[in-house]
Structure formats: structure tokens, C-alpha cells
Amino acid sequence: MKKKSFVVIGIDSFGIAITEELVKLGCNVTAVDFVKEKLNPVIDIVNYSAYGDVTSESVLKDLGLPHADHAIISLENFEDAILTTLMLHDLGVPQITVKVESEYQERIAYKVGASFAIFPNQITGKRIARKLISSNILDYYMVDEEVGVYELKVNGTKYVGKTLIELDLRNKYNVNIVTIKRDDQSFIPKGVDTLKHGDIILVIGKHDKIGRFEETLSE
């Protein structure tokens, strides 16, 4: 499975938290900021780091940022964040996440090309990072450092039409499906219940085990 490439623009406390978690999750990460010294907390863990005027289209091109799969913008100045979002969108970056502080900023971010707008006071960097690495992960709740509850979407066909008994996920991946949401209705599944394409499942288990299981949901 090809590693996703992320660029984190703006290495404040929120940018640091997301960068650290993306690195832990095995992603290719580039860290960028206006100020060289602000890169110090992450410079030894990322694949690449750079500093410069990220509101300049030529700088963004020179840094190779348009080739990233996903850009995360965590700049303190919202005008800078919007300019950077607009340029990355025009340069063809597939997904762009922008840190915002109000609903008004959220609306502007979406208007200029953001894929996602996030409120850092409402959700942790760790939780966001886990959601961003895969289209299968809809949400994530941390029980402790080892165990989490994940809301996942069945995007592939590997498990479609098979009963939970046949799938035997507890023995294969050491994870448990606790609820299935289908057509806006949620239910606690029995062993004879089957999965369908598009189902949203609530899964509990260790983070690494769920990570391996989640990768198969697009197959």
C-alpha cells in the first residue's frame, strides 16, 4: 500500500501534534513554516522540512508541495492560511485541511478550496491525523494509548456478503465490530449478520490492529 504524503504548513503546537502523529502512523511528512526556528521540534522526525513564504506560489512550487496527497494548513494568520489554501487548490493538491477559529473562517476556507476545516479547540491533533490518513476512517475515539474505538466505512467488496462468523475478525485482527450503521439505522450485529458496501461500522481494538484491518476495507 503506497504511503500517503502529507505537508504540514505552520508548525505551531497544533501543527506539531499532527506532524508527530502522522509520522507515527508511517506517513511521508513534509514540514514547512515561515520561520526556520519553528521547525526545530519536528525537524528530526519528518522526511523533509523547509521554510519560506508559503503565500508565494513560486515558493510552493519550488518546494514541490503541489505533489503532496494532502496539505494541512495550521497558520496563525488566517489571511495567510487562505492565500496558501487558494494557491494549493489552484496547483492541484487533491486534499487540503485548514485550521480555523470560527464558523465564519470555516465558510471562507471552503469557498477558496479547502476539503476540510477543523477547529483545534474541539478535536485533538492526534485524532485528526488518524482520520486524515484514510477515507475509511470517519471518526476516532481514544480509550487509552493502546486501545481506541473507530468509526469505519466499508468502501471495498472484500467483506461484502459474508457473515461476521465467516469473517472471524476477532481471531484474524483481534478487533470487534460493536455496531453497524446502514441506511441511517444502527444495530448491534449478530454472528449471522453480513456486511454491505457502504456500511459504517464501529470497531474497538488496539490501534495497530485496527490499522491493519482498516487497510483491507477498500479491497
N, C-alpha and C positions, 0 to 999 in steps of 0.2 A: 504494500500500500504506500503510495507516494506521500511523503511528508508535506504537510501544508506549510507555506511560507507566509510569515506574518511580519509586518513592520509596525513597530510601536513608535509613534511620533509624539514626543512630550514625555520626558522621564521625571514626572513628579511622583508623589507617593502612590498614586493610583496606577500610573504607568509602570512603576517598578513592580507592583503587586501582580499585574497582568503579565509582564515580561517574565518574572520568576516562575509563574505557574505554567505559562506556555512552554518554557524551557523544560520544566519537569515533565510535561506531557509529551516531550520528544519532538516539538515543532522546530522548524528553522525560523529563527527570530533575528530581525534587524532592529536595532535601537537608534533613534535619531532625536536630536534636540537642537535648539538654537545655540545652547551653551555647552562647551566641551566638558566642563567640570560636572555637569548634571548627569553625564553618562557613567560616572565612576561607580555607582552602586551595581551596575549590570554589565560593565564592560568585559568582565572576565567570564561571563556565562553565555553571552549571546554569540551568534555566528558572525555578526558584523555590526559595527557601530560607526556612526558618523555624526558630524554636527554641521550646521549651516542654516541658511534662511529657507525654511520649509514652506514659506509663502511664495517662493520663486519657482516657476515652472522649470526653468533650466536646471536649478539645483536638484529638484525632484528627479528629473531625467538623468542627470549625471550620477546620481546615487543609485539608479536602477530601480527606484521604488515602483514604477508602473508595472514591473514584472511580478510583484507580490500577489499572492492569492487574496490577502486580506490586510487592510490598513486599519490600525486603531489609533485614533487621534485623541490625545489627552493633554491638550494645550491649555494653559491658564487663561490666555487671552482668547475670547470667543471669536473675535473678528479674524484672528489668525487661523483659528480652527476652521472657520467657514471657508476662508480663501483656500486653505490646504485641501479641504474636502472637495470643493468645486474643481480644483485642478486635477486631483487624483481621479475624480469621476470622469473628467474630460479625457484623461490619459488612459482610461480603460481599466482601472483597478476593479476587479469583479465585486468585491465587498468592502464596505467602509463603515466602521463603527466610530461614533463621535461621542465624547463625554459632554454632557450638557448639565445645566444647573436649574433650568426652569422649563415649563411647558412651552413657553414662547420660543426659547432656544431650540427645543426639540422640533417644533414645527419648521423653523428655518433650516435646521440640519437636513431634514427630509426633503425640503424643497430644492436644496442645492446638490442632492445626490447621495446622501447617507443611506446606507442599508439598514442601520440600526442606530438608535440614540439611547444612551444609557445614563442613568442618574447614579453617580458613585456613592451617594449617601444612602441609597436604597438597596444596593447589591454589591457584594464584595468582588474584588478583582479576581480572586480565585474562582468564584462561581461563574463569572463572566467568561473567563478563559476556557473553562470546561465546556461551556455552551457554544463557544465560537469555533472549536476545533472540528465540529461535525454537524451536519444538517440533521443527524438522527437525534441529537441531544436537544430537547426542548427546554428542560429545566433541570436543576440540580440542587439538592439539599444535603449539606454536610452533617452527618451524625457525629463523627469524630474524624481524627486524622486518617483512619483506615477504612471506615465504612461510610457509605452515602446512599441516598435514595435518588434515583434518576428517572426523569420522565423522558421516554424514548419513543421515536416513531419508527414503525416498521415500513421502511422505504423499498426494500427488495422483495424477492419471492422465495428466498431460501426456506423460510419457516412457514410460508403460507399454506394453509390446508392441513397442517399437521397438529395433532393434539399435544397438549403440554406434557402428557405422559410420553409420547413419542419423542419429543424434543429433549426431554431429560436434562434441562438446563442446570439443575442443581448439581448433578454429577459432572456434567461437561464443563461448566463455567463457574460453578459454586455461586450462582445468583438465583434469586427467586422473583417471579412475577407476582405482585400482590394485587394489582388491579389492571383491568383492560378498559380503555375508553373507546367506544365505537358509535358513530352517528350521534354524538353528544350524550350518550348514555354510558355510565361507568358501572362495572360489575366485578365482583371478586370471582376469578376464574376457578373452575374445577379441572381436574386432570383430563377430562374428556373434551374440554373446550379447545377450539382451534384458533389460530391467529389468521387475520386477514390483512391484505395490503392496506396501509394507511392507519392501522390500529395504533393507538397511543398506549404504551404500557408503562406502568410504574414498577420499577425494578429496584430491589435492595441487595446490597452486597459490598464487597471490598472494591475500592476504586479501580485497582488494576484488573480485577476480574471482570467488572462491568465494562471497562475499557475494551478488553478483548472481545467480549460479547457484542458490544455496540458496533464494532468494526464490521461484524458479519450481517448487520441489519440492512445493509444496502446491496447485499449479494443476491 
